[in-house]
């Protein structure tokens, strides 16, 4: 007993339309699967939108972390200024350029 295998036609660019006509069901399934893939990828709740939202979330969390650090620093500075007159004087001199009465200020200008 001999068994013979059916030899399938190879798909050439010339007879691709003919192959599509012969395999309508397979073509319909492939097209539907492709459209479904595009829908899942690009719809408003799709994968691309999800990735974009995850990136925005990461950026927002980073900004929150930076703001919390700055807030902590300012709270520490505020506590230091509440009870320490030397700290108040230091901030007044460095940040606002204030001087005491009868005090002379010398500025050093670097040579260019």
VOMI-725564 format. One record per atom (N, C-alpha, C, O): residue number from 1; residue in one letter; atom name; z, x, y. Coordinates in pm, 1 decimal. Example, Ala and Ser with C-alpha at 12.3 -4.5 7.8 and 13.67 -1.06 7.14 Angstrom:
<atoms>
[atom 1; A; N; [780.0; 1319.0; -569.0]]
[atom 1; A; CA; [780.0; 1230.0; -450.0]]
[atom 1; A; C; [780.0; 1320.0; -330.0]]
[atom 1; A; O; [846.5; 1423.6; -331.9]]
[atom 2; S; N; [708.0; 1285.0; -225.0]]
[atom 2; S; CA; [714.0; 1367.0; -106.0]]
[atom 2; S; C; [787.0; 1290.0; 3.0]]
[atom 2; S; O; [803.9; 1340.9; 113.8]]
</atoms>
This chain:
<atoms>
[atom 1; X; N; [0.0; 82.7; -115.5]]
[atom 1; X; CA; [0.0; 0.0; 0.0]]
[atom 1; X; C; [0.0; 88.7; 123.9]]
[atom 1; X; O; [82.5; 179.4; 135.4]]
[atom 2; X; N; [-90.2; 63.6; 214.8]]
[atom 2; X; CA; [-100.6; 142.2; 336.7]]
[atom 2; X; C; [-57.5; 56.5; 455.0]]
[atom 2; X; O; [-90.2; -61.9; 463.5]]
[atom 3; X; N; [16.0; 118.5; 545.4]]
[atom 3; X; CA; [59.0; 48.3; 666.6]]
[atom 3; X; C; [-14.5; 108.0; 785.0]]
[atom 3; X; O; [-23.8; 229.6; 801.6]]
[atom 4; X; N; [-63.7; 21.7; 862.8]]
[atom 4; X; CA; [-136.3; 65.8; 981.1]]
[atom 4; X; C; [-60.7; 22.5; 1106.2]]
[atom 4; X; O; [-6.7; -87.8; 1114.8]]
[atom 5; X; N; [-59.4; 110.4; 1198.6]]
[atom 5; X; CA; [7.2; 82.7; 1325.0]]
[atom 5; X; C; [-97.9; 44.6; 1427.7]]
[atom 5; X; O; [-206.1; 103.1; 1433.6]]
[atom 6; X; N; [-63.2; -55.7; 1509.1]]
[atom 6; X; CA; [-154.6; -97.7; 1613.0]]
[atom 6; X; C; [-154.1; 6.5; 1724.8]]
[atom 6; X; O; [-47.5; 45.2; 1772.6]]
[atom 7; X; N; [-266.7; 50.2; 1764.9]]
[atom 7; X; CA; [-276.4; 147.6; 1873.2]]
[atom 7; X; C; [-288.2; 70.6; 2003.9]]
[atom 7; X; O; [-378.6; -10.8; 2023.0]]
[atom 8; X; N; [-193.5; 99.0; 2093.8]]
[atom 8; X; CA; [-193.4; 30.5; 2223.6]]
[atom 8; X; C; [-290.9; 99.7; 2317.1]]
[atom 8; X; O; [-313.4; 220.6; 2310.3]]
[atom 9; X; N; [-347.5; 18.5; 2403.9]]
[atom 9; X; CA; [-437.1; 73.9; 2504.5]]
[atom 9; X; C; [-355.2; 149.5; 2608.2]]
[atom 9; X; O; [-245.3; 108.1; 2645.0]]
[atom 10; X; N; [-409.4; 258.6; 2653.5]]
[atom 10; X; CA; [-343.9; 330.8; 2761.5]]
[atom 10; X; C; [-382.4; 265.4; 2893.0]]
[atom 10; X; O; [-494.8; 218.6; 2911.2]]
[atom 11; X; N; [-286.5; 263.6; 2983.6]]
[atom 11; X; CA; [-311.8; 199.4; 3112.9]]
[atom 11; X; C; [-378.2; 299.9; 3205.0]]
[atom 11; X; O; [-320.6; 403.0; 3239.8]]
[atom 12; X; N; [-499.1; 268.0; 3243.0]]
[atom 12; X; CA; [-573.4; 349.1; 3337.9]]
[atom 12; X; C; [-573.7; 276.4; 3471.3]]
[atom 12; X; O; [-561.5; 154.0; 3474.9]]
[atom 13; X; N; [-587.1; 348.0; 3578.5]]
[atom 13; X; CA; [-593.9; 281.1; 3708.5]]
[atom 13; X; C; [-710.7; 183.8; 3717.3]]
[atom 13; X; O; [-706.1; 88.3; 3794.9]]
[atom 14; X; N; [-814.3; 206.9; 3639.3]]
[atom 14; X; CA; [-932.1; 120.0; 3645.0]]
[atom 14; X; C; [-905.6; -15.1; 3578.7]]
[atom 14; X; O; [-953.7; -117.5; 3627.1]]
[atom 15; X; N; [-830.0; -16.9; 3469.0]]
[atom 15; X; CA; [-806.5; -143.7; 3400.5]]
[atom 15; X; C; [-661.4; -190.6; 3415.5]]
[atom 15; X; O; [-607.5; -256.0; 3326.3]]
[atom 16; X; N; [-599.6; -157.3; 3527.2]]
[atom 16; X; CA; [-462.2; -204.0; 3549.9]]
[atom 16; X; C; [-460.3; -354.1; 3576.4]]
[atom 16; X; O; [-368.5; -423.5; 3532.6]]
[atom 17; X; N; [-560.5; -404.6; 3647.3]]
[atom 17; X; CA; [-568.6; -548.5; 3673.0]]
[atom 17; X; C; [-587.9; -623.7; 3541.7]]
[atom 17; X; O; [-532.7; -732.2; 3522.7]]
[atom 18; X; N; [-664.2; -567.1; 3454.0]]
[atom 18; X; CA; [-688.2; -628.8; 3323.1]]
[atom 18; X; C; [-558.2; -631.7; 3240.8]]
[atom 18; X; O; [-528.3; -730.6; 3173.9]]
[atom 19; X; N; [-482.3; -522.8; 3247.0]]
[atom 19; X; CA; [-355.3; -515.8; 3174.0]]
[atom 19; X; C; [-256.1; -617.8; 3230.0]]
[atom 19; X; O; [-182.9; -681.6; 3154.3]]
[atom 20; X; N; [-253.6; -633.2; 3362.9]]
[atom 20; X; CA; [-163.2; -731.4; 3424.0]]
[atom 20; X; C; [-201.2; -871.9; 3380.1]]
[atom 20; X; O; [-113.4; -953.4; 3351.9]]
[atom 21; X; N; [-328.9; -901.3; 3374.0]]
[atom 21; X; CA; [-373.9; -1034.1; 3330.2]]
[atom 21; X; C; [-335.0; -1060.0; 3185.1]]
[atom 21; X; O; [-297.9; -1171.9; 3149.7]]
[atom 22; X; N; [-343.3; -957.5; 3101.7]]
[atom 22; X; CA; [-310.1; -975.0; 2960.2]]
[atom 22; X; C; [-159.6; -993.0; 2939.2]]
[atom 22; X; O; [-118.0; -1071.0; 2853.5]]
[atom 23; X; N; [-78.7; -922.2; 3016.1]]
[atom 23; X; CA; [66.8; -925.9; 2999.1]]
[atom 23; X; C; [132.1; -997.8; 3116.9]]
[atom 23; X; O; [209.5; -937.2; 3191.0]]
[atom 24; X; N; [102.1; -1124.9; 3134.8]]
[atom 24; X; CA; [153.5; -1200.3; 3249.3]]
[atom 24; X; C; [305.8; -1212.3; 3244.7]]
[atom 24; X; O; [372.6; -1199.6; 3347.3]]
[atom 25; X; N; [358.5; -1236.1; 3129.5]]
[atom 25; X; CA; [502.8; -1255.1; 3116.8]]
[atom 25; X; C; [577.7; -1124.5; 3150.8]]
[atom 25; X; O; [675.4; -1126.2; 3225.7]]
[atom 26; X; N; [531.9; -1014.3; 3096.2]]
[atom 26; X; CA; [595.0; -885.4; 3123.7]]
[atom 26; X; C; [583.7; -850.5; 3271.7]]
[atom 26; X; O; [679.7; -801.8; 3331.4]]
[atom 27; X; N; [468.8; -874.6; 3330.5]]
[atom 27; X; CA; [447.8; -847.2; 3472.2]]
[atom 27; X; C; [540.9; -932.9; 3557.1]]
[atom 27; X; O; [599.6; -883.9; 3653.5]]
[atom 28; X; N; [554.6; -1060.3; 3521.9]]
[atom 28; X; CA; [642.9; -1149.7; 3596.7]]
[atom 28; X; C; [787.7; -1101.5; 3588.2]]
[atom 28; X; O; [860.5; -1104.8; 3687.4]]
[atom 29; X; N; [828.7; -1057.3; 3470.8]]
[atom 29; X; CA; [966.1; -1008.7; 3453.2]]
[atom 29; X; C; [988.3; -882.4; 3536.0]]
[atom 29; X; O; [1092.3; -868.0; 3600.2]]
[atom 30; X; N; [891.9; -791.3; 3535.1]]
[atom 30; X; CA; [904.3; -666.7; 3611.6]]
[atom 30; X; C; [910.2; -695.6; 3761.2]]
[atom 30; X; O; [992.3; -637.8; 3832.4]]
[atom 31; X; N; [824.4; -783.8; 3808.8]]
[atom 31; X; CA; [823.2; -818.8; 3951.5]]
[atom 31; X; C; [954.6; -886.5; 3990.8]]
[atom 31; X; O; [1011.6; -855.7; 4095.4]]
[atom 32; X; N; [1002.5; -978.7; 3906.9]]
[atom 32; X; CA; [1128.7; -1046.9; 3936.0]]
[atom 32; X; C; [1245.8; -948.0; 3936.9]]
[atom 32; X; O; [1334.0; -956.9; 4022.3]]
[atom 33; X; N; [1246.4; -855.3; 3843.4]]
[atom 33; X; CA; [1352.7; -755.3; 3838.9]]
[atom 33; X; C; [1348.3; -666.1; 3963.0]]
[atom 33; X; O; [1452.5; -630.6; 4018.0]]
[atom 34; X; N; [1229.2; -630.6; 4006.1]]
[atom 34; X; CA; [1214.3; -547.8; 4125.1]]
[atom 34; X; C; [1262.5; -621.0; 4249.6]]
[atom 34; X; O; [1332.1; -563.2; 4333.1]]
[atom 35; X; N; [1225.5; -747.9; 4262.0]]
[atom 35; X; CA; [1270.6; -827.4; 4376.2]]
[atom 35; X; C; [1422.2; -846.2; 4375.0]]
[atom 35; X; O; [1486.6; -840.8; 4479.8]]
[atom 36; X; N; [1478.4; -868.0; 4257.6]]
[atom 36; X; CA; [1623.6; -879.8; 4244.3]]
[atom 36; X; C; [1692.0; -749.0; 4285.1]]
[atom 36; X; O; [1794.4; -750.6; 4353.5]]
[atom 37; X; N; [1635.8; -638.0; 4243.6]]
[atom 37; X; CA; [1689.2; -506.7; 4280.6]]
[atom 37; X; C; [1687.8; -488.2; 4432.1]]
[atom 37; X; O; [1786.3; -442.5; 4490.1]]
[atom 38; X; N; [1576.0; -523.7; 4496.2]]
[atom 38; X; CA; [1566.5; -513.2; 4641.3]]
[atom 38; X; C; [1668.1; -603.5; 4710.3]]
[atom 38; X; O; [1729.4; -564.4; 4809.6]]
[atom 39; X; N; [1685.7; -724.2; 4657.6]]
[atom 39; X; CA; [1781.5; -818.3; 4715.5]]
[atom 39; X; C; [1923.5; -762.8; 4705.6]]
[atom 39; X; O; [1998.5; -766.8; 4803.1]]
[atom 40; X; N; [1960.3; -711.7; 4589.5]]
[atom 40; X; CA; [2095.3; -657.6; 4569.9]]
[atom 40; X; C; [2117.4; -535.5; 4658.8]]
[atom 40; X; O; [2228.1; -513.3; 4708.0]]
[atom 41; X; N; [2014.6; -458.2; 4678.8]]
[atom 41; X; CA; [2027.1; -337.2; 4757.5]]
[atom 41; X; C; [2035.9; -364.8; 4907.1]]
[atom 41; X; O; [2117.3; -303.6; 4976.2]]
[atom 42; X; N; [1953.6; -455.7; 4958.1]]
[atom 42; X; CA; [1938.4; -469.9; 5102.4]]
[atom 42; X; C; [1989.3; -599.6; 5163.3]]
[atom 42; X; O; [1976.1; -615.8; 5284.6]]
[atom 43; X; N; [2046.2; -692.5; 5088.5]]
[atom 43; X; CA; [2093.0; -815.9; 5151.6]]
[atom 43; X; C; [2217.7; -787.6; 5234.6]]
[atom 43; X; O; [2268.2; -675.3; 5234.0]]
[atom 44; X; N; [2267.8; -888.4; 5306.0]]
[atom 44; X; CA; [2379.8; -866.6; 5398.0]]
[atom 44; X; C; [2507.6; -824.9; 5326.7]]
[atom 44; X; O; [2594.5; -764.0; 5389.2]]
[atom 45; X; N; [2522.1; -854.9; 5200.0]]
[atom 45; X; CA; [2638.6; -812.3; 5122.4]]
[atom 45; X; C; [2600.5; -707.2; 5018.5]]
[atom 45; X; O; [2671.8; -688.2; 4920.0]]
[atom 46; X; N; [2489.6; -640.1; 5040.2]]
[atom 46; X; CA; [2436.4; -547.6; 4940.9]]
[atom 46; X; C; [2499.1; -409.6; 4945.7]]
[atom 46; X; O; [2594.5; -383.8; 5019.2]]
[atom 47; X; N; [2443.2; -324.2; 4866.6]]
[atom 47; X; CA; [2495.6; -188.7; 4849.8]]
[atom 47; X; C; [2482.0; -107.2; 4978.7]]
[atom 47; X; O; [2573.9; -33.7; 5015.0]]
[atom 48; X; N; [2370.0; -119.4; 5047.0]]
[atom 48; X; CA; [2348.8; -43.8; 5170.9]]
[atom 48; X; C; [2450.9; -87.1; 5276.6]]
[atom 48; X; O; [2508.0; -3.2; 5346.3]]
[atom 49; X; N; [2473.4; -218.1; 5288.1]]
[atom 49; X; CA; [2572.7; -267.7; 5383.2]]
[atom 49; X; C; [2712.4; -220.3; 5345.0]]
[atom 49; X; O; [2793.0; -186.9; 5431.9]]
[atom 50; X; N; [2740.8; -217.5; 5216.4]]
[atom 50; X; CA; [2872.9; -171.7; 5169.6]]
[atom 50; X; C; [2895.8; -25.3; 5205.1]]
[atom 50; X; O; [3004.4; 11.5; 5249.8]]
[atom 51; X; N; [2795.0; 57.8; 5185.7]]
[atom 51; X; CA; [2807.1; 200.2; 5219.3]]
[atom 51; X; C; [2829.3; 217.2; 5369.2]]
[atom 51; X; O; [2911.5; 298.6; 5411.5]]
[atom 52; X; N; [2755.4; 139.8; 5449.7]]
[atom 52; X; CA; [2770.3; 146.9; 5594.8]]
[atom 52; X; C; [2912.5; 107.9; 5636.4]]
[atom 52; X; O; [2972.3; 172.3; 5722.5]]
[atom 53; X; N; [2966.0; 2.0; 5574.8]]
[atom 53; X; CA; [3102.4; -41.5; 5606.3]]
[atom 53; X; C; [3206.2; 61.4; 5563.8]]
[atom 53; X; O; [3304.9; 82.5; 5634.3]]
[atom 54; X; N; [3185.1; 125.2; 5450.1]]
[atom 54; X; CA; [3278.1; 228.7; 5405.1]]
[atom 54; X; C; [3279.9; 345.9; 5503.4]]
[atom 54; X; O; [3385.8; 402.6; 5530.3]]
[atom 55; X; N; [3163.7; 382.3; 5556.8]]
[atom 55; X; CA; [3156.4; 491.1; 5654.1]]
[atom 55; X; C; [3230.4; 453.5; 5782.6]]
[atom 55; X; O; [3303.0; 535.3; 5839.2]]
[atom 56; X; N; [3211.5; 327.6; 5828.8]]
[atom 56; X; CA; [3281.5; 281.1; 5948.7]]
[atom 56; X; C; [3432.3; 280.1; 5925.5]]
[atom 56; X; O; [3510.0; 314.5; 6014.6]]
[atom 57; X; N; [3472.7; 240.4; 5805.3]]
[atom 57; X; CA; [3615.4; 236.9; 5772.4]]
[atom 57; X; C; [3674.6; 376.8; 5777.9]]
[atom 57; X; O; [3783.3; 396.5; 5832.1]]
[atom 58; X; N; [3603.6; 473.9; 5722.0]]
[atom 58; X; CA; [3651.1; 612.1; 5723.6]]
[atom 58; X; C; [3665.5; 662.9; 5866.8]]
[atom 58; X; O; [3764.8; 727.7; 5899.9]]
[atom 59; X; N; [3566.9; 633.7; 5951.9]]
[atom 59; X; CA; [3573.0; 676.5; 6091.8]]
[atom 59; X; C; [3690.8; 610.6; 6163.2]]
[atom 59; X; O; [3761.3; 675.8; 6240.3]]
[atom 60; X; N; [3712.3; 480.8; 6137.6]]
[atom 60; X; CA; [3822.3; 409.4; 6201.9]]
[atom 60; X; C; [3956.8; 465.5; 6157.6]]
[atom 60; X; O; [4047.1; 481.4; 6239.7]]
[atom 61; X; N; [3971.0; 495.5; 6029.3]]
[atom 61; X; CA; [4096.1; 553.1; 5980.3]]
[atom 61; X; C; [4121.9; 690.7; 6041.7]]
[atom 61; X; O; [4236.2; 726.5; 6070.1]]
[atom 62; X; N; [4015.3; 766.7; 6061.7]]
[atom 62; X; CA; [4028.4; 897.7; 6126.1]]
[atom 62; X; C; [4077.0; 882.4; 6269.7]]
[atom 62; X; O; [4165.3; 955.7; 6314.1]]
[atom 63; X; N; [4018.9; 786.7; 6342.2]]
[atom 63; X; CA; [4060.1; 762.4; 6480.9]]
[atom 63; X; C; [4205.9; 716.8; 6486.4]]
[atom 63; X; O; [4280.6; 756.8; 6575.7]]
[atom 64; X; N; [4245.5; 633.9; 6391.7]]
[atom 64; X; CA; [4384.1; 586.7; 6386.4]]
[atom 64; X; C; [4477.7; 704.3; 6364.1]]
[atom 64; X; O; [4582.3; 713.5; 6428.4]]
[atom 65; X; N; [4441.5; 793.5; 6274.3]]
[atom 65; X; CA; [4524.5; 910.7; 6245.7]]
[atom 65; X; C; [4540.1; 998.4; 6370.0]]
[atom 65; X; O; [4650.2; 1044.6; 6400.3]]
[atom 66; X; N; [4430.9; 1021.0; 6441.1]]
[atom 66; X; CA; [4435.9; 1102.8; 6562.9]]
[atom 66; X; C; [4524.4; 1035.1; 6668.1]]
[atom 66; X; O; [4604.1; 1101.3; 6734.6]]
[atom 67; X; N; [4509.7; 903.1; 6682.6]]
[atom 67; X; CA; [4590.1; 830.1; 6780.9]]
[atom 67; X; C; [4738.6; 833.5; 6744.5]]
[atom 67; X; O; [4823.7; 845.6; 6832.7]]
[atom 68; X; N; [4769.8; 823.0; 6616.1]]
[atom 68; X; CA; [4909.8; 829.3; 6573.0]]
[atom 68; X; C; [4970.3; 966.8; 6602.1]]
[atom 68; X; O; [5085.1; 976.7; 6645.3]]
[atom 69; X; N; [4892.9; 1072.0; 6578.2]]
[atom 69; X; CA; [4940.7; 1207.4; 6607.9]]
[atom 69; X; C; [4967.1; 1224.1; 6757.5]]
[atom 69; X; O; [5068.1; 1282.0; 6797.4]]
[atom 70; X; N; [4876.3; 1173.4; 6839.1]]
[atom 70; X; CA; [4892.5; 1182.8; 6984.0]]
[atom 70; X; C; [5014.0; 1102.6; 7029.9]]
[atom 70; X; O; [5089.9; 1146.8; 7116.2]]
[atom 71; X; N; [5031.5; 984.1; 6971.1]]
[atom 71; X; CA; [5145.6; 900.6; 7005.4]]
[atom 71; X; C; [5277.6; 969.9; 6968.6]]
[atom 71; X; O; [5374.0; 964.9; 7044.9]]
[atom 72; X; N; [5281.0; 1033.8; 6852.9]]
[atom 72; X; CA; [5401.2; 1106.6; 6810.0]]
[atom 72; X; C; [5432.0; 1220.3; 6906.5]]
[atom 72; X; O; [5547.3; 1242.2; 6943.6]]
[atom 73; X; N; [5327.5; 1292.4; 6946.8]]
[atom 73; X; CA; [5344.0; 1403.3; 7040.0]]
[atom 73; X; C; [5398.8; 1354.3; 7173.5]]
[atom 73; X; O; [5487.5; 1416.8; 7231.5]]
[atom 74; X; N; [5345.2; 1241.3; 7222.3]]
[atom 74; X; CA; [5390.7; 1186.5; 7349.8]]
[atom 74; X; C; [5534.1; 1134.7; 7340.8]]
[atom 74; X; O; [5610.8; 1147.6; 7436.2]]
[atom 75; X; N; [5570.5; 1076.0; 7226.2]]
[atom 75; X; CA; [5708.5; 1029.8; 7208.2]]
[atom 75; X; C; [5805.5; 1147.0; 7209.5]]
[atom 75; X; O; [5911.9; 1139.7; 7271.0]]
[atom 76; X; N; [5768.3; 1255.3; 7141.2]]
[atom 76; X; CA; [5852.5; 1375.1; 7141.2]]
[atom 76; X; C; [5867.8; 1431.2; 7282.1]]
[atom 76; X; O; [5976.8; 1472.1; 7322.1]]
[atom 77; X; N; [5758.7; 1432.9; 7356.2]]
[atom 77; X; CA; [5763.0; 1483.1; 7493.5]]
[atom 77; X; C; [5849.6; 1392.2; 7580.4]]
[atom 77; X; O; [5924.2; 1440.5; 7665.6]]
[atom 78; X; N; [5840.4; 1263.2; 7559.5]]
[atom 78; X; CA; [5921.0; 1167.7; 7635.6]]
[atom 78; X; C; [6069.9; 1186.1; 7607.4]]
[atom 78; X; O; [6151.4; 1182.1; 7699.5]]
[atom 79; X; N; [6105.5; 1206.1; 7481.0]]
[atom 79; X; CA; [6245.6; 1229.9; 7444.4]]
[atom 79; X; C; [6296.9; 1358.1; 7508.4]]
[atom 79; X; O; [6410.8; 1363.9; 7554.6]]
[atom 80; X; N; [6212.3; 1460.8; 7511.1]]
[atom 80; X; CA; [6252.0; 1588.1; 7570.6]]
[atom 80; X; C; [6273.3; 1573.2; 7720.7]]
[atom 80; X; O; [6363.4; 1635.7; 7776.8]]
[atom 81; X; N; [6191.4; 1491.1; 7786.7]]
[atom 81; X; CA; [6203.0; 1473.9; 7931.2]]
[atom 81; X; C; [6321.3; 1386.7; 7970.5]]
[atom 81; X; O; [6371.5; 1398.4; 8082.3]]
[atom 82; X; N; [6367.0; 1299.5; 7880.9]]
[atom 82; X; CA; [6476.3; 1207.0; 7913.3]]
[atom 82; X; C; [6606.5; 1279.5; 7945.6]]
[atom 82; X; O; [6675.3; 1241.8; 8040.4]]
[atom 83; X; N; [6641.3; 1381.0; 7870.1]]
[atom 83; X; CA; [6772.3; 1440.0; 7887.8]]
[atom 83; X; C; [6773.8; 1582.1; 7938.5]]
[atom 83; X; O; [6881.1; 1634.4; 7968.7]]
[atom 84; X; N; [6660.6; 1646.1; 7949.0]]
[atom 84; X; CA; [6659.3; 1788.5; 7982.2]]
[atom 84; X; C; [6593.1; 1811.8; 8118.2]]
[atom 84; X; O; [6471.7; 1795.8; 8130.6]]
[atom 85; X; N; [6671.7; 1849.6; 8221.2]]
[atom 85; X; CA; [6611.5; 1874.0; 8353.6]]
[atom 85; X; C; [6517.7; 1994.2; 8354.6]]
[atom 85; X; O; [6423.9; 1998.6; 8434.3]]
[atom 86; X; N; [6541.7; 2091.6; 8267.3]]
[atom 86; X; CA; [6452.7; 2207.8; 8262.0]]
[atom 86; X; C; [6313.7; 2168.1; 8211.1]]
[atom 86; X; O; [6212.6; 2220.9; 8257.5]]
[atom 87; X; N; [6309.5; 2074.0; 8114.9]]
[atom 87; X; CA; [6180.9; 2026.7; 8063.7]]
[atom 87; X; C; [6105.2; 1950.6; 8171.8]]
[atom 87; X; O; [5983.2; 1962.2; 8182.8]]
[atom 88; X; N; [6178.1; 1872.3; 8251.6]]
[atom 88; X; CA; [6114.3; 1799.0; 8361.9]]
[atom 88; X; C; [6056.2; 1898.1; 8462.3]]
[atom 88; X; O; [5944.1; 1880.6; 8510.1]]
[atom 89; X; N; [6132.7; 2001.6; 8493.7]]
[atom 89; X; CA; [6084.8; 2102.3; 8588.3]]
[atom 89; X; C; [5961.7; 2174.3; 8534.3]]
[atom 89; X; O; [5867.1; 2199.9; 8608.8]]
[atom 90; X; N; [5962.5; 2206.9; 8405.7]]
[atom 90; X; CA; [5849.3; 2276.7; 8344.0]]
[atom 90; X; C; [5721.7; 2192.5; 8353.3]]
[atom 90; X; O; [5615.6; 2243.5; 8389.2]]
[atom 91; X; N; [5733.0; 2062.9; 8320.6]]
[atom 91; X; CA; [5616.2; 1974.1; 8328.1]]
[atom 91; X; C; [5569.2; 1961.4; 8472.2]]
[atom 91; X; O; [5449.0; 1964.1; 8498.6]]
[atom 92; X; N; [5663.2; 1947.6; 8566.4]]
[atom 92; X; CA; [5626.3; 1934.0; 8707.5]]
[atom 92; X; C; [5553.2; 2057.9; 8756.6]]
[atom 92; X; O; [5456.9; 2047.6; 8832.7]]
[atom 93; X; N; [5598.3; 2174.5; 8713.4]]
[atom 93; X; CA; [5534.9; 2299.5; 8758.1]]
[atom 93; X; C; [5397.6; 2319.3; 8692.3]]
[atom 93; X; O; [5299.8; 2350.8; 8760.1]]
[atom 94; X; N; [5391.1; 2300.5; 8559.6]]
[atom 94; X; CA; [5267.0; 2330.2; 8487.6]]
[atom 94; X; C; [5159.9; 2224.3; 8508.3]]
[atom 94; X; O; [5043.7; 2256.2; 8533.5]]
[atom 95; X; N; [5199.8; 2098.3; 8497.6]]
[atom 95; X; CA; [5100.1; 1992.0; 8500.9]]
[atom 95; X; C; [5062.5; 1952.0; 8643.6]]
[atom 95; X; O; [4945.5; 1926.4; 8672.5]]
[atom 96; X; N; [5161.0; 1946.6; 8732.0]]
[atom 96; X; CA; [5135.7; 1894.6; 8866.8]]
[atom 96; X; C; [5135.8; 2002.0; 8974.9]]
[atom 96; X; O; [5110.8; 1972.1; 9091.6]]
[atom 97; X; N; [5163.8; 2127.2; 8937.4]]
[atom 97; X; CA; [5158.3; 2236.9; 9033.8]]
[atom 97; X; C; [5265.7; 2229.5; 9140.5]]
[atom 97; X; O; [5245.0; 2280.5; 9250.6]]
[atom 98; X; N; [5378.5; 2168.6; 9112.7]]
[atom 98; X; CA; [5486.3; 2155.0; 9210.8]]
[atom 98; X; C; [5568.3; 2284.8; 9217.9]]
[atom 98; X; O; [5576.8; 2360.8; 9121.4]]
[atom 99; X; N; [5627.9; 2306.9; 9334.9]]
[atom 99; X; CA; [5713.0; 2423.4; 9355.6]]
[atom 99; X; C; [5840.7; 2378.3; 9425.6]]
[atom 99; X; O; [5845.0; 2270.8; 9485.4]]
[atom 100; X; N; [5943.4; 2460.3; 9417.8]]
[atom 100; X; CA; [6068.7; 2431.8; 9488.2]]
[atom 100; X; C; [6053.0; 2467.7; 9636.0]]
[atom 100; X; O; [5960.0; 2537.8; 9675.9]]
[atom 101; X; N; [6147.5; 2416.8; 9715.7]]
[atom 101; X; CA; [6146.1; 2449.4; 9859.2]]
[atom 101; X; C; [6171.9; 2599.0; 9876.5]]
[atom 101; X; O; [6248.3; 2659.9; 9801.6]]
[atom 102; X; N; [6107.8; 2655.2; 9974.9]]
[atom 102; X; CA; [6121.6; 2797.2; 10010.4]]
[atom 102; X; C; [6078.5; 2889.3; 9896.1]]
[atom 102; X; O; [6123.0; 3003.9; 9889.5]]
[atom 103; X; N; [5996.0; 2842.6; 9809.8]]
[atom 103; X; CA; [5947.7; 2924.0; 9699.3]]
[atom 103; X; C; [5803.9; 2965.6; 9729.6]]
[atom 103; X; O; [5723.5; 2884.1; 9774.8]]
[atom 104; X; N; [5771.9; 3091.6; 9704.9]]
[atom 104; X; CA; [5636.8; 3141.2; 9730.0]]
[atom 104; X; C; [5560.7; 3146.0; 9597.0]]
[atom 104; X; O; [5615.0; 3185.9; 9493.9]]
[atom 105; X; N; [5435.7; 3105.0; 9602.2]]
[atom 105; X; CA; [5351.3; 3103.8; 9482.6]]
[atom 105; X; C; [5240.7; 3206.8; 9503.0]]
[atom 105; X; O; [5172.0; 3207.5; 9605.1]]
[atom 106; X; N; [5225.6; 3292.8; 9404.4]]
[atom 106; X; CA; [5120.0; 3393.1; 9406.3]]
[atom 106; X; C; [5020.0; 3358.4; 9296.5]]
[atom 106; X; O; [5056.6; 3338.5; 9180.6]]
[atom 107; X; N; [4894.1; 3351.8; 9335.4]]
[atom 107; X; CA; [4788.9; 3324.2; 9237.8]]
[atom 107; X; C; [4707.5; 3451.7; 9216.6]]
[atom 107; X; O; [4668.5; 3519.1; 9311.9]]
[atom 108; X; N; [4683.4; 3482.4; 9092.0]]
[atom 108; X; CA; [4606.1; 3602.5; 9057.8]]
[atom 108; X; C; [4464.3; 3556.4; 9025.8]]
[atom 108; X; O; [4442.6; 3474.1; 8936.8]]
[atom 109; X; N; [4369.5; 3610.4; 9099.1]]
[atom 109; X; CA; [4229.5; 3577.0; 9078.7]]
[atom 109; X; C; [4164.5; 3690.0; 9002.3]]
[atom 109; X; O; [4163.8; 3803.5; 9050.0]]
[atom 110; X; N; [4109.4; 3662.4; 8884.2]]
[atom 110; X; CA; [4045.7; 3769.8; 8806.7]]
[atom 110; X; C; [3914.9; 3815.2; 8871.5]]
[atom 110; X; O; [3842.6; 3735.9; 8931.7]]
[atom 111; X; N; [3886.4; 3945.1; 8857.7]]
[atom 111; X; CA; [3759.8; 3999.6; 8910.3]]
[atom 111; X; C; [3646.0; 3961.0; 8817.2]]
[atom 111; X; O; [3661.3; 3953.1; 8695.3]]
[atom 112; X; N; [3532.5; 3937.5; 8879.2]]
[atom 112; X; CA; [3414.7; 3899.5; 8799.3]]
[atom 112; X; C; [3329.1; 4017.9; 8767.8]]
[atom 112; X; O; [3226.4; 4003.9; 8701.5]]
</atoms>
